Protein backbone atom coordinates (compact mmCIF):
# COMPACT_ATOMS: atom_id res chain seq x y z
CA UNK A 1 0.00 0.00 0.00
CA UNK A 2 2.79 2.41 0.87
CA UNK A 3 4.56 1.83 -2.45
CA UNK A 4 1.34 2.40 -4.37
CA UNK A 5 0.80 5.68 -2.54
CA UNK A 6 4.40 6.79 -3.18
CA UNK A 7 4.04 5.89 -6.87
CA UNK A 8 0.71 7.72 -7.08
CA UNK A 9 2.36 10.80 -5.56
CA UNK A 10 5.22 10.63 -8.07
CA UNK A 11 7.89 9.92 -5.45
CA UNK A 12 9.02 6.50 -6.66
CA UNK A 13 9.28 4.68 -9.94
CA UNK A 14 8.68 0.95 -10.14
CA UNK A 15 10.54 -1.01 -12.80
CA UNK A 16 9.37 -4.16 -14.57
CA UNK A 17 12.14 -6.20 -12.92
CA UNK A 18 10.86 -5.26 -9.43
CA UNK A 19 13.33 -2.51 -8.63
CA UNK A 20 12.00 0.61 -6.95
CA UNK A 21 13.78 3.94 -7.20
CA UNK A 22 13.23 7.47 -6.01
CA UNK A 23 12.19 10.06 -8.56
CA UNK A 24 13.65 13.55 -8.47
CA UNK A 25 10.68 14.66 -6.37
CA UNK A 26 11.19 11.63 -4.11
CA UNK A 27 14.84 12.52 -3.58
CA UNK A 28 13.84 16.07 -2.66
CA UNK A 29 11.34 14.84 -0.06
CA UNK A 30 13.84 12.30 1.30
CA UNK A 31 16.59 14.90 1.66
CA UNK A 32 14.26 17.33 3.41
CA UNK A 33 13.13 14.60 5.80
CA UNK A 34 16.74 13.64 6.58
CA UNK A 35 17.70 17.24 7.22
CA UNK A 36 14.66 17.80 9.45
CA UNK A 37 15.48 14.65 11.42
CA UNK A 38 19.09 15.73 11.89
CA UNK A 39 18.02 19.23 12.97
CA UNK A 40 15.70 17.77 15.61
CA UNK A 41 18.41 15.37 16.84
CA UNK A 42 20.83 18.26 17.28
CA UNK A 43 18.22 20.37 19.06
CA UNK A 44 17.39 17.54 21.46
CA UNK A 45 21.05 16.92 22.24
CA UNK A 46 22.42 20.46 22.29
CA UNK A 47 19.50 22.49 23.60
CA UNK A 48 17.72 19.96 25.79
CA UNK A 49 20.74 17.91 26.83
CA UNK A 50 19.37 14.51 25.88
CA UNK A 51 21.88 11.67 25.67
CA UNK A 52 23.09 10.88 22.14
CA UNK A 53 21.59 7.39 22.27
CA UNK A 54 18.13 8.75 23.11
CA UNK A 55 17.71 11.42 20.45
CA UNK A 56 17.10 9.24 17.39
CA UNK A 57 13.85 7.66 18.59
CA UNK A 58 12.53 10.99 19.85
CA UNK A 59 13.43 12.69 16.57
CA UNK A 60 11.57 9.94 14.69
CA UNK A 61 8.40 11.00 16.48
CA UNK A 62 8.92 14.75 16.26
CA UNK A 63 9.93 14.97 12.59
CA UNK A 64 6.32 14.26 11.59
CA UNK A 65 4.81 17.09 13.62
CA UNK A 66 7.34 19.92 13.33
CA UNK A 67 6.03 22.79 11.19
CA UNK A 68 7.94 24.29 8.29
CA UNK A 69 8.11 27.55 10.24
CA UNK A 70 9.79 25.84 13.18
CA UNK A 71 12.19 24.06 10.83
CA UNK A 72 13.16 27.35 9.18
Secondary structure, 3 states (H helix, E strand, C coil): CHHHHHHHCCCEEECCCCCEEECHHHHHHHHHHHHHHHHHHHHHHHHCCCCHHHHHHHHHHHCCCCCHHHHC
